[in-house]
Amino acid sequence: MTLPLSPVLDARLQAVLELIQAQVHADIGADHAHLPIRLLLEGRAQRAVVVELNPGPLAQARRHVVRAGLDGRVEVREGNGFAPLQAGEVDSASLTGMGTGTIVGVLQRAGAKLPPVLVLQPNDSPRSIRQWARVAGYHLMAERLTPGYWTYPVLRLERAAGPDPAYLGLPEKAALRYGPHLLREASPLLLQQVREDIVRLAPLAAPGRNAEGELATAHEALRVLEGSE
């Protein structure tokens, strides 16, 4: 009996994989479909829906799903964002490898189709994702930083009522910029990032400029991180 082909994931997608456990998971903008394939092969999801807009990656995703022997459990749909899904069809969704602004735009347009769990991997600062989550009724349950071409953040959000307890007792601007869980864990990658931000911002931080506020936020984060060491 031939075993299904198990694709290799890079560090950022491996971090995403480890934050997903679902019955039915949707991977939005799935590209090659390696993530949903691994989710099913490892028992982290029972079924998956792959959504891809571009014809080339869409065809590639379909080939990879068939090659893995999962075409009965993974459905590949053409479309933009959550548009090809029905409300309540999936209980978890991931968006990876996109800019933060693109991810927030997709989430804002999803409306009632948003599932109760989201795992997101933006390619830049996730501050606006954290801000969106607080307004949209999602709590930040876990965060990861992974090395790569640059440092990639990964966030797991879960729908919940009331204020998000992850931010309690932390300076708000620093927590939104750098991540409350990462600050509490004193992530070495985050510590390196914050110190690099301070070096980069210090010469730009004239009074009244945006860099002045960003530098103050970085110093707040550094105090939390150094206090956690």
N, C-alpha and C positions, 0 to 999 in steps of 0.2 A: 504493500500500500504506500503510495506516494504522499509524503507529508506536505501540507500547505507551505508555500513560500513565505517566510517571515522577513519582511523588509527591515533593514537597519535604520534606526533613527539617530539623528544628531543629538547633541546634548540638550538643545532647547526643546525639541519635540519629545525627547525622553522625559523631560521635566513636566511637560504638558500631560503626557500619558499617565504619569504617576499621580496626577491630581484628578483623574477621571475614573468614576465607577458609576455605571448607569445601566438601565435596562435597554433604552433606545437612545443613542447618541447621534447628534448631527454635527458633521464637520463642515463648516461654512468656508468656501474658498479653499477646497481641499487639495487642489493641485494634483499631486501624484497618488493620493489616497493611502499613503503609507501609514499614517496615524490611525485611521479607523480600522485598517486591516490588522494592525498590531493589537488594537483594543479588543477585537473579537478573538484573535488567536490566544490572547492571554486571559480571556474570560472577564475582562473589565467592562464589556458591553455584550448584550445578547444580539442586538441588531443595530444597524447604523444606516444613516442617510448621508450621502455625500452630495454637497451642492457646489457646483463649479460653473462659472459664467463663460470662460474662454474655451473655444472649441478644441484647441490643442491639448491643454491639461485635462479637459473633460474626457476626450478619447483615451488619454493615457490612464486616467483613473479607472475607466471601464476595463481596460486591458489588465491592469494590475489586480483588480477585484476578481476577474475571471481566472487569472493565473494563480491566485491564492485559493481558488476553489470556494469563494465566498459569495458568489453572485446570487445565491438564494437568501442571504442574510444582510447583504449590503446593497442598497439601492442608490444608484448614481443619477442625480437629477440636474438638468441644465437650468440655471437661473441665477438671480442676483440676491445675495443675502438670504433672509428668511422667507422670501416670496414663495419658493416652491413648497414650503411646509404648511401643514394645517395646524391651527391652534391646538395645543395639547398633544400633538403627535409624538414629540420627543421630550424626555425629561432632563436632557443635558445637551449642551452645544459648545463647540470650540471655534475660535477664530484665531489664526496664527499667521505670523509672518507679514503683518500689515502695519501701516502707520496707526498711531493712536487715534488721529482724527478720522481715519477711514473706519476703524472699529466702532468708535462712538456713533458715527453716522449710521452704520448698519444696525446697531442696537436701537437707536432712536426711531428708525423706520420700521422696526419689527413689530411694535405694538403688542397685541395679545398673543403673538406667536413666540414671544420670548419664553424659554423654559425656565424652571426654577433654579437651575444650576448653569453657570457659565464658566468656562476656563479659557482665559485670554492671554495671548502672547504678542504684545505689540513690539515694534522695532524701535521705539523711542520712549520717552518718559511717559509712564502710565498715569500721571497725575490727573488728567482729564477723565480717564476711566474711573479712577477712584471717586472723583467728584460726581460723575454721572451715577455711579452705583448708590451713593448716599441719597441722591434725589429720587432714584428709581425704585428704591426699596430692596436693595441687595446689600448683604453684609460681606465683608472681605474675610474669608475663612482661612486662606492660606496664600503664601507668596513664596516664590523662588527667584533666585538670580542664577543664570547659567552663563558660563564663558563661551565665547565664539568670536566672530568677526568683531563684535562689540559685546557688551554685557546685555543679555536678554532677560527681561522680567517676565514672570508667569504668575497669573493671579487666578484664584478660584473664588467665585462669587456665588452666594446662595440667597435666594429670596427670603426675607425675614422682616418682621415688624419692628418698629422702634429704631432708636439710634444704634449705630454700629458700635458694639463694645470694644472693637479692635483699637479705636482711637482714644479711649479713655486714658487720661493721665499722661498723654504725650502732647508736645507742641503741635498744634493742628497743621500749620504750614509745612513743617518738616515731615509729619506723618503722611500728608497728602503727596508731597513731592517724592519722598524716598520709601514710603511703605511702613505702616505701623508694625507688622510682624517682623519685617527685616530689621527695623530699628531695635526691637526688643531682643531679637536673636543675635544682634551684633554681627551680622553677616560679614565675613572678611572681604568679600567682593564689594559689598556696600561701603564699608569703611574706606576701601581704596577709591571708590567712585566719589565719595564725599570729599576726601582729601584732594583729589584731582580737581573737583569743582571749585574748591576754595582757591587753589593755585590759579586756575583759569579765570575766576571772577574777580580776584583781588585787584588787578590792574584796571579793571573796567568799572569798578564800583564807585563812581562819582555820585555825589548827592543828587537825588532826583531821578537817577537812571534805574532801569529795571534791574541791572546787575547788582545794585546796592541791596535790594530786597532779596534777591536770589542768594547773595553772599550771606546775609543774615540768616536765611533759612538753612544754608549749608552748615553754618556755625552751630545753630540749634541742633541739627542732626548729629554733628560731631560730638557735642556734649552728651547727648543720649548714648551714642555708641561707646564713647570712652567711659561713661559711667557703668556700662554693661559689661565691660571687659573684666 
